[in-house]
Amino acid sequence: MIPWSYEPAKDLDQSLVERLRRFPREPDMMVYGLRSLAALVLRGWLRLYHSLQITGMENLPAEGSYILVANHSSHLDTLCLLTALPLRKLHRAFPAAAKDYFFVSAPRLAVAAIIVNALPFARQSQIRQSVALCRELLANPGNILIIFPEGTRTATGQLGEFKPGIGLLAAGTNIPVVPCYLKGGFEAWPKGRVFPRPKRIQLRIGAPRTYADCPPEKAAVEKIAHELRQAVAALVA
């Protein structure tokens, strides 16, 4: 019989804000419970208020780690992508969020860390360190990374260019990258609007692809980013 043992989290001596800002975070049953409860409420709200429709869920890998990439037009985008995942994988899904936006003020930090389990991603500097953190996360089988390669929400509703960071992350690995397209997010909650409108949102999930044969070199990295943008754009029709 294996003796039972309990090891407390290593960051219990830190303040709640410090614990939430830290990544990777220590397991916290209270946070897990709040996140699960919020997910149930938000999924119901998205279905009722925004008539969220999801197609292509069969394209999500059943096992292993993978990356979801999508266009970015609204704060609703992350919530919709999380809704497509089984609840049992909720605590293994990590949306990449702007470190200079979501991890500064306490209210945004609480939403980012507790509700959506966000990974802090540096957009302006230390990009390679952020990519390395993402690679480390994906090396643990069963983790899911959600990333918006445009880098920020669109101000026009149009699909922007993809930053090369996604290519750097996918190049030379067998990690599946799943392209997704969100329709209606801009109409529902555009950048600058305080509250969302009751507009219909559709999430379309495409077939995964891998880039194990592509070296992590500038030309290949840019090519991957361009190809993934085309894959997302192809889901518009």
C-alpha angles and dihedrals in degrees: 000000000000112000115239117240135178125210117190120223114277094231100056090115091062128084120261091252092052091048092051094046092052119094131232088033126215115249112270120183093200091054090046090053094048091047093051092048092048090049092055092049094045094047090053091047093049091050095047105032098034101024088230112205121191124195130179098035088144087071092067110103112249094213141024131027123308144166128241114205123187146159115271122222105132146022085247091070095081093047092051093050091049089050089060090061126082113259090240089065095047095103092047094055117093121187111203106237131187107268092206092054111032101031100052109068121048097236094052091043091054092052093044098046103032106030103034103016091229126194113224109241122189109222102181104035139007089036093150090052089052091049090049089052090052091050090051090051093049091049087071104082114241099030121127124207120201114199137172106209094196086073097222142027116285117249093205105038091247124124110257131205118287118243116238091242091088090054091050089051096049101037116108095006137105092222109129115237114207117201116215134183125205117203122192099019093110092050091047100046116000123185110283098025116118101210131025123250122231094256125147117256128200126195117199119191120201134202117288122247135191134211104201091135094054115092117225091252128130098255094046093044092053091046091054091050091050093047092050090050089053090049091054092045090051089063092061095082 
